[in-house]
Amino acid sequence: MTCIAGVVARGRVYLGGDSAGVAGYELTVRADAKVFSTGPFLVGFTSSFRMGQVLRHAFSPPPLPKRPGALGRYMVVDFVDAVRAALKDKGWAAKQSEQELGGTFLVGVAGHLFRVASDYQVAESRDGFDAVGCGSEAARGALFAARHLKPEARVRMALRAAERFSAGVRGPFRVVSG
């Protein structure tokens, strides 16, 4: 279920998400958004609405680093450690073969777009865009092809492409920026 798509443009991040809640063949168009802002962070989640609810309402990101160039390390160490603690505290984190697992989500902060994977690895694409969820391939293709569009229109185009080609993606779409 889900498509979250993000673009970095002129020092800002634009992050959009769909509204599908999918369980097997059951679809619910959800009122609660999969993309939101919390302080200086934009977050767009896949995997589980419970994970997204914890990230939105029970997660307190540590203060951003003041030193230039320290954002990557901060995301890998400080940010992820705080995410792991929040998910574990609220009963959502899983353990499999002694490895902790969470979910997948995009984070926009300070003009950067990061992907946090279910094994808590942090990635930043050189393309200046990314997408996650079952509609991610169609969305990434649309983001690549629509470079001529303004950032928000580009994100919306990616979400429409994902909706067209994935049964687990459904509007309405919400886009946040910061």
Accessible surface in RSA format (square Angstrom, percent):
REM  Atomic radii and reference values for relative SASA: ProtOr
REM  Chains: A
REM  Algorithm: Lee & Richards
REM  Probe-radius: 1.40
REM  Slices: 20
REM RES _ NUM      All-atoms   Total-Side   Main-Chain    Non-polar    All polar
REM                ABS   REL    ABS   REL    ABS   REL    ABS   REL    ABS   REL
RES MET A   1    56.20  29.1  21.86  14.5  34.34  81.8  17.87  15.2  38.32  50.8
RES THR A   2     0.27   0.2   0.27   0.3   0.00   0.0   0.00   0.0   0.27   0.4
RES CYS A   3     0.00   0.0   0.00   0.0   0.00   0.0   0.00   0.0   0.00   0.0
RES ILE A   4     0.00   0.0   0.00   0.0   0.00   0.0   0.00   0.0   0.00   0.0
RES ALA A   5     0.00   0.0   0.00   0.0   0.00   0.0   0.00   0.0   0.00   0.0
RES GLY A   6     0.00   0.0   0.00   N/A   0.00   0.0   0.00   0.0   0.00   0.0
RES VAL A   7     0.13   0.1   0.13   0.1   0.00   0.0   0.13   0.1   0.00   0.0
RES VAL A   8    42.93  28.2  27.55  24.9  15.38  37.1  27.55  23.9  15.38  41.7
RES ALA A   9    16.60  15.3   9.81  15.1   6.79  15.4  15.81  22.3   0.79   2.1
RES ARG A  10   199.05  83.6 154.33  78.7  44.72 106.5  94.23 128.8 104.82  63.5
RES GLY A  11    58.94  72.7   0.00   N/A  58.94  72.7  32.25  88.5  26.70  59.8
RES ARG A  12   105.36  44.2 105.36  53.7   0.00   0.0  39.48  54.0  65.88  39.9
RES VAL A  13     1.56   1.0   1.56   1.4   0.00   0.0   1.56   1.4   0.00   0.0
RES TYR A  14    31.72  14.8  31.72  18.0   0.00   0.0  12.51   9.4  19.21  23.7
RES LEU A  15     0.00   0.0   0.00   0.0   0.00   0.0   0.00   0.0   0.00   0.0
RES GLY A  16     0.00   0.0   0.00   N/A   0.00   0.0   0.00   0.0   0.00   0.0
RES GLY A  17     0.68   0.8   0.00   N/A   0.68   0.8   0.34   0.9   0.34   0.8
RES ASP A  18     3.81   2.7   0.00   0.0   3.81   9.0   0.00   0.0   3.81   3.8
RES SER A  19    14.92  12.6  13.78  18.4   1.14   2.6   1.40   3.0  13.52  18.9
RES ALA A  20     0.03   0.0   0.03   0.1   0.00   0.0   0.03   0.0   0.00   0.0
RES GLY A  21    10.47  12.9   0.00   N/A  10.47  12.9   7.56  20.7   2.91   6.5
RES VAL A  22    47.67  31.4  26.11  23.6  21.56  51.9  26.75  23.2  20.91  56.7
RES ALA A  23    71.56  65.8  56.78  87.6  14.79  33.6  64.70  91.1   6.86  18.2
RES GLY A  24    71.92  88.7   0.00   N/A  71.92  88.7  43.61 119.7  28.31  63.4
RES TYR A  25   235.77 110.1 198.88 113.2  36.89  96.0 156.40 117.5  79.38  97.8
RES GLU A  26   116.99  67.2 108.41  82.0   8.58  20.4  39.60  76.6  77.39  63.2
RES LEU A  27    68.51  38.2  40.06  28.7  28.46  71.5  40.06  28.1  28.46  76.6
RES THR A  28    66.89  47.6  63.03  63.9   3.86   9.2  48.37  65.0  18.52  28.0
RES VAL A  29    77.86  51.2  52.34  47.4  25.52  61.5  52.34  45.5  25.52  69.2
RES ARG A  30    73.22  30.7  63.14  32.2  10.09  24.0  12.28  16.8  60.94  36.9
RES ALA A  31   112.87 103.8  69.26 106.9  43.61  99.2  79.61 112.1  33.26  88.1
RES ASP A  32    53.83  37.7  42.54  42.3  11.29  26.7  43.98 103.5   9.85   9.8
RES ALA A  33    21.43  19.7   8.39  12.9  13.04  29.7  16.14  22.7   5.29  14.0
RES LYS A  34     1.89   0.9   0.32   0.2   1.57   3.7   0.32   0.3   1.57   1.7
RES VAL A  35     0.44   0.3   0.44   0.4   0.00   0.0   0.44   0.4   0.00   0.0
RES PHE A  36     1.36   0.7   1.29   0.8   0.07   0.2   1.36   0.8   0.00   0.0
RES SER A  37    72.24  61.0  48.92  65.3  23.33  53.7  12.55  26.7  59.70  83.6
RES THR A  38    30.85  21.9  23.95  24.3   6.90  16.4  10.02  13.5  20.83  31.5
RES GLY A  39    70.13  86.5   0.00   N/A  70.13  86.5  37.85 103.9  32.29  72.3
RES PRO A  40    84.76  61.8  58.19  53.0  26.57  96.6  72.70  60.0  12.06  75.0
RES PHE A  41     3.41   1.7   3.29   2.0   0.12   0.3   3.32   2.0   0.09   0.3
RES LEU A  42     7.64   4.3   7.64   5.5   0.00   0.0   7.64   5.4   0.00   0.0
RES VAL A  43     2.33   1.5   2.33   2.1   0.00   0.0   2.33   2.0   0.00   0.0
RES GLY A  44     0.00   0.0   0.00   N/A   0.00   0.0   0.00   0.0   0.00   0.0
RES PHE A  45     5.81   2.9   5.77   3.6   0.04   0.1   5.77   3.5   0.04   0.1
RES THR A  46     7.35   5.2   7.23   7.3   0.12   0.3   3.29   4.4   4.06   6.1
RES SER A  47    59.89  50.6  17.81  23.8  42.08  96.9  23.67  50.4  36.22  50.7
RES SER A  48    22.04  18.6  17.95  24.0   4.09   9.4  14.55  31.0   7.48  10.5
RES PHE A  49    19.96  10.0  16.03   9.9   3.93  10.2  16.03   9.7   3.93  11.2
RES ARG A  50   107.74  45.2 103.99  53.0   3.75   8.9  43.11  58.9  64.63  39.2
RES MET A  51     0.00   0.0   0.00   0.0   0.00   0.0   0.00   0.0   0.00   0.0
RES GLY A  52     1.05   1.3   0.00   N/A   1.05   1.3   0.68   1.9   0.37   0.8
RES GLN A  53    68.05  38.1  65.29  47.7   2.77   6.6  23.05  49.1  45.00  34.1
RES VAL A  54     2.03   1.3   0.68   0.6   1.36   3.3   2.03   1.8   0.00   0.0
RES LEU A  55     1.53   0.9   1.32   0.9   0.21   0.5   1.32   0.9   0.21   0.6
RES ARG A  56    88.92  37.3  71.96  36.7  16.96  40.4  14.89  20.3  74.03  44.9
RES HIS A  57   144.51  79.0 106.23  73.8  38.29  97.9  73.60  75.9  70.91  82.5
RES ALA A  58    41.81  38.4  13.52  20.9  28.29  64.3  23.35  32.9  18.46  48.9
RES PHE A  59    13.87   6.9   2.61   1.6  11.26  29.3   2.77   1.7  11.10  31.8
RES SER A  60    94.42  79.8  76.91 102.6  17.51  40.3  42.04  89.5  52.39  73.4
RES PRO A  61    34.39  25.1  16.24  14.8  18.15  66.0  16.24  13.4  18.15 112.8
RES PRO A  62    34.77  25.3  27.26  24.8   7.51  27.3  33.22  27.4   1.55   9.6
RES PRO A  63   118.42  86.3  97.63  89.0  20.79  75.6 109.36  90.3   9.06  56.3
RES LEU A  64    55.55  30.9  40.15  28.7  15.40  38.7  40.15  28.2  15.40  41.4
RES PRO A  65    46.72  34.0  18.14  16.5  28.58 103.9  28.89  23.8  17.83 110.8
RES LYS A  66   196.57  95.9 161.38  99.0  35.18  83.8 124.66 112.2  71.91  76.6
RES ARG A  67   157.25  66.0 146.16  74.5  11.09  26.4  71.99  98.4  85.26  51.7
RES PRO A  68   122.53  89.3  99.16  90.4  23.36  84.9 111.48  92.0  11.05  68.7
RES GLY A  69    83.05 102.4   0.00   N/A  83.05 102.4  41.41 113.6  41.63  93.2
RES ALA A  70     9.23   8.5   7.12  11.0   2.11   4.8   8.52  12.0   0.71   1.9
RES LEU A  71    25.17  14.0  24.01  17.2   1.15   2.9  24.01  16.9   1.15   3.1
RES GLY A  72    36.41  44.9   0.00   N/A  36.41  44.9  30.42  83.5   6.00  13.4
RES ARG A  73   147.98  62.1 136.61  69.6  11.36  27.1  56.32  77.0  91.66  55.5
RES TYR A  74     5.69   2.7   4.35   2.5   1.33   3.5   5.19   3.9   0.50   0.6
RES MET A  75     0.00   0.0   0.00   0.0   0.00   0.0   0.00   0.0   0.00   0.0
RES VAL A  76    83.55  55.0  74.61  67.5   8.94  21.5  74.68  64.9   8.87  24.1
RES VAL A  77    53.99  35.5  51.54  46.7   2.44   5.9  53.99  46.9   0.00   0.0
RES ASP A  78    56.50  39.6  51.11  50.9   5.39  12.7  10.87  25.6  45.62  45.5
RES PHE A  79     0.89   0.4   0.89   0.6   0.00   0.0   0.89   0.5   0.00   0.0
RES VAL A  80     7.35   4.8   7.35   6.7   0.00   0.0   7.35   6.4   0.00   0.0
RES ASP A  81    69.45  48.7  64.34  64.0   5.12  12.1  23.62  55.6  45.83  45.7
RES ALA A  82    24.15  22.2  13.84  21.4  10.31  23.5  21.53  30.3   2.61   6.9
RES VAL A  83     0.00   0.0   0.00   0.0   0.00   0.0   0.00   0.0   0.00   0.0
RES ARG A  84    71.72  30.1  71.61  36.5   0.11   0.3  10.31  14.1  61.41  37.2
RES ALA A  85    58.82  54.1  50.17  77.4   8.65  19.7  56.55  79.6   2.27   6.0
RES ALA A  86    12.64  11.6   4.79   7.4   7.85  17.9  12.14  17.1   0.49   1.3
RES LEU A  87     0.02   0.0   0.02   0.0   0.00   0.0   0.02   0.0   0.00   0.0
RES LYS A  88   115.03  56.1 100.75  61.8  14.28  34.0  68.57  61.7  46.46  49.5
RES ASP A  89   108.85  76.2  75.85  75.5  32.99  78.0  27.12  63.8  81.73  81.5
RES LYS A  90    91.01  44.4  74.62  45.8  16.38  39.0  30.77  27.7  60.24  64.2
RES GLY A  91    68.94  85.0   0.00   N/A  68.94  85.0  35.22  96.7  33.72  75.5
RES TRP A  92    59.00  23.7  47.82  23.1  11.18  26.2  35.93  19.2  23.07  37.4
RES ALA A  93    30.05  27.6   5.49   8.5  24.56  55.9   5.70   8.0  24.35  64.5
RES ALA A  94    56.00  51.5  45.96  70.9  10.04  22.8  54.86  77.3   1.14   3.0
RES LYS A  95   135.08  65.9 101.85  62.5  33.23  79.1  54.84  49.4  80.24  85.5
RES GLN A  96   117.53  65.7 111.45  81.5   6.08  14.5  33.43  71.2  84.10  63.8
RES SER A  97   112.08  94.7  68.59  91.5  43.49 100.2  49.95 106.4  62.13  87.0
RES GLU A  98   147.21  84.5 122.83  92.9  24.38  58.0  59.72 115.5  87.48  71.4
RES GLN A  99    91.20  51.0  86.65  63.3   4.54  10.8  32.39  68.9  58.81  44.6
RES GLU A 100    37.77  21.7  31.57  23.9   6.20  14.8  17.23  33.3  20.54  16.8
RES LEU A 101    40.06  22.3  39.52  28.3   0.54   1.4  39.52  27.8   0.54   1.5
RES GLY A 102    11.61  14.3   0.00   N/A  11.61  14.3   0.00   0.0  11.61  26.0
RES GLY A 103     1.63   2.0   0.00   N/A   1.63   2.0   1.06   2.9   0.57   1.3
RES THR A 104    29.31  20.8  29.31  29.7   0.00   0.0  13.15  17.7  16.16  24.4
RES PHE A 105     1.17   0.6   1.17   0.7   0.00   0.0   1.17   0.7   0.00   0.0
RES LEU A 106     0.09   0.0   0.09   0.1   0.00   0.0   0.09   0.1   0.00   0.0
RES VAL A 107     0.00   0.0   0.00   0.0   0.00   0.0   0.00   0.0   0.00   0.0
RES GLY A 108     0.99   1.2   0.00   N/A   0.99   1.2   0.64   1.8   0.35   0.8
RES VAL A 109     2.93   1.9   0.07   0.1   2.86   6.9   2.93   2.5   0.00   0.0
RES ALA A 110    72.78  66.9  30.65  47.3  42.13  95.8  51.45  72.5  21.33  56.5
RES GLY A 111    18.49  22.8   0.00   N/A  18.49  22.8   4.62  12.7  13.86  31.1
RES HIS A 112    68.19  37.3  67.79  47.1   0.40   1.0  41.46  42.7  26.73  31.1
RES LEU A 113     8.30   4.6   4.61   3.3   3.69   9.3   4.61   3.2   3.69   9.9
RES PHE A 114     7.26   3.6   7.26   4.5   0.00   0.0   7.26   4.4   0.00   0.0
RES ARG A 115    67.20  28.2  66.38  33.8   0.82   2.0  11.91  16.3  55.29  33.5
RES VAL A 116     0.11   0.1   0.11   0.1   0.00   0.0   0.11   0.1   0.00   0.0
RES ALA A 117    18.99  17.5  18.99  29.3   0.00   0.0  18.99  26.7   0.00   0.0
RES SER A 118    48.25  40.8  47.81  63.8   0.44   1.0  16.84  35.9  31.41  44.0
RES ASP A 119    64.45  45.1  46.57  46.3  17.89  42.3  12.30  28.9  52.16  52.0
RES TYR A 120    19.80   9.2  12.13   6.9   7.67  20.0  12.71   9.6   7.09   8.7
RES GLN A 121   103.88  58.1  93.80  68.5  10.09  24.0  35.75  76.1  68.14  51.7
RES VAL A 122    29.45  19.4   3.75   3.4  25.70  61.9   3.75   3.3  25.70  69.7
RES ALA A 123    41.04  37.7  34.76  53.6   6.28  14.3  40.82  57.5   0.22   0.6
RES GLU A 124    84.77  48.7  55.65  42.1  29.12  69.3  21.35  41.3  63.42  51.8
RES SER A 125    43.49  36.8  21.63  28.9  21.86  50.4  24.44  52.1  19.05  26.7
RES ARG A 126   246.10 103.3 204.29 104.1  41.82  99.6  85.70 117.1 160.40  97.2
RES ASP A 127    78.84  55.2  64.04  63.7  14.79  35.0   5.95  14.0  72.89  72.7
RES GLY A 128    25.90  31.9   0.00   N/A  25.90  31.9  24.48  67.2   1.41   3.2
RES PHE A 129    10.93   5.5   7.90   4.9   3.03   7.9   8.03   4.9   2.90   8.3
RES ASP A 130    11.10   7.8  11.05  11.0   0.05   0.1   2.20   5.2   8.90   8.9
RES ALA A 131     0.00   0.0   0.00   0.0   0.00   0.0   0.00   0.0   0.00   0.0
RES VAL A 132     3.29   2.2   1.47   1.3   1.82   4.4   3.29   2.9   0.00   0.0
RES GLY A 133    25.77  31.8   0.00   N/A  25.77  31.8  11.61  31.9  14.16  31.7
RES CYS A 134    68.92  52.1  30.45  34.0  38.47  90.4  40.69 103.1  28.24  30.4
RES GLY A 135     1.37   1.7   0.00   N/A   1.37   1.7   1.37   3.8   0.00   0.0
RES SER A 136    15.38  13.0  15.38  20.5   0.00   0.0   0.34   0.7  15.04  21.1
RES GLU A 137   141.02  81.0 129.85  98.2  11.17  26.6  45.00  87.0  96.01  78.4
RES ALA A 138    29.19  26.8  11.89  18.3  17.30  39.4  23.69  33.4   5.50  14.6
RES ALA A 139     0.00   0.0   0.00   0.0   0.00   0.0   0.00   0.0   0.00   0.0
RES ARG A 140    76.45  32.1  75.05  38.3   1.40   3.3  27.40  37.4  49.06  29.7
RES GLY A 141    40.22  49.6   0.00   N/A  40.22  49.6  35.41  97.2   4.81  10.8
RES ALA A 142    15.98  14.7   6.34   9.8   9.64  21.9  13.91  19.6   2.07   5.5
RES LEU A 143     0.00   0.0   0.00   0.0   0.00   0.0   0.00   0.0   0.00   0.0
RES PHE A 144   128.31  64.2 123.82  76.7   4.48  11.7 123.82  75.1   4.48  12.8
RES ALA A 145    75.68  69.6  49.55  76.5  26.13  59.4  56.88  80.1  18.80  49.8
RES ALA A 146     5.11   4.7   4.54   7.0   0.58   1.3   5.11   7.2   0.00   0.0
RES ARG A 147   121.95  51.2 100.45  51.2  21.50  51.2  54.31  74.2  67.64  41.0
RES HIS A 148   148.80  81.3 107.01  74.4  41.80 106.9  92.45  95.3  56.35  65.6
RES LEU A 149    54.49  30.3  43.37  31.0  11.12  28.0  45.53  32.0   8.97  24.1
RES LYS A 150   163.51  79.8 157.66  96.7   5.85  13.9 103.92  93.5  59.59  63.5
RES PRO A 151    11.17   8.1  10.44   9.5   0.73   2.7  11.17   9.2   0.00   0.0
RES GLU A 152    75.60  43.4  74.79  56.6   0.82   1.9  20.66  40.0  54.94  44.9
RES ALA A 153    42.98  39.5  35.48  54.7   7.50  17.1  40.32  56.8   2.66   7.0
RES ARG A 154    23.01   9.7  23.01  11.7   0.00   0.0   0.42   0.6  22.59  13.7
RES VAL A 155     0.00   0.0   0.00   0.0   0.00   0.0   0.00   0.0   0.00   0.0
RES ARG A 156    79.21  33.3  79.21  40.4   0.00   0.0  30.18  41.2  49.03  29.7
RES MET A 157    72.00  37.3  72.00  47.6   0.00   0.0  45.54  38.7  26.46  35.1
RES ALA A 158     0.00   0.0   0.00   0.0   0.00   0.0   0.00   0.0   0.00   0.0
RES LEU A 159     0.00   0.0   0.00   0.0   0.00   0.0   0.00   0.0   0.00   0.0
RES ARG A 160   116.78  49.0 111.97  57.1   4.80  11.4  53.51  73.1  63.27  38.3
RES ALA A 161    22.11  20.3  15.52  24.0   6.59  15.0  21.16  29.8   0.95   2.5
RES ALA A 162     0.00   0.0   0.00   0.0   0.00   0.0   0.00   0.0   0.00   0.0
RES GLU A 163    57.73  33.1  48.07  36.4   9.66  23.0  13.49  26.1  44.23  36.1
RES ARG A 164   188.57  79.2 158.00  80.5  30.57  72.8  44.73  61.1 143.84  87.2
RES PHE A 165   153.92  77.0 117.83  73.0  36.09  93.9 124.29  75.4  29.63  84.8
RES SER A 166    18.72  15.8   9.98  13.3   8.74  20.1  12.05  25.7   6.67   9.3
RES ALA A 167    98.07  90.2  69.19 106.8  28.89  65.7  78.88 111.1  19.19  50.8
RES GLY A 168     9.53  11.8   0.00   N/A   9.53  11.8   6.38  17.5   3.16   7.1
RES VAL A 169     0.10   0.1   0.00   0.0   0.10   0.2   0.00   0.0   0.09   0.2
RES ARG A 170    80.89  34.0  80.89  41.2   0.00   0.0  25.26  34.5  55.62  33.7
RES GLY A 171    15.05  18.6   0.00   N/A  15.05  18.6  10.30  28.3   4.74  10.6
RES PRO A 172    95.33  69.5  84.36  76.9  10.97  39.9  93.73  77.4   1.60   9.9
RES PHE A 173    38.50  19.3  18.85  11.7  19.65  51.1  19.54  11.8  18.96  54.3
RES ARG A 174   111.97  47.0 108.79  55.5   3.18   7.6  38.23  52.3  73.73  44.7
RES VAL A 175    24.88  16.4   1.40   1.3  23.48  56.6   1.40   1.2  23.48  63.7
RES VAL A 176    21.69  14.3  15.99  14.5   5.70  13.7  21.69  18.8   0.00   0.0
RES SER A 177    48.18  40.7  23.29  31.1  24.89  57.3   2.46   5.2  45.72  64.1
RES GLY A 178    48.06  59.3   0.00   N/A  48.06  59.3  44.99 123.5   3.07   6.9
END  Absolute sums over single chains surface
CHAIN  1 A     8924.3       6676.1       2248.2       4731.2       4193.1
END  Absolute sums over all chains
TOTAL          8924.3       6676.1       2248.2       4731.2       4193.1
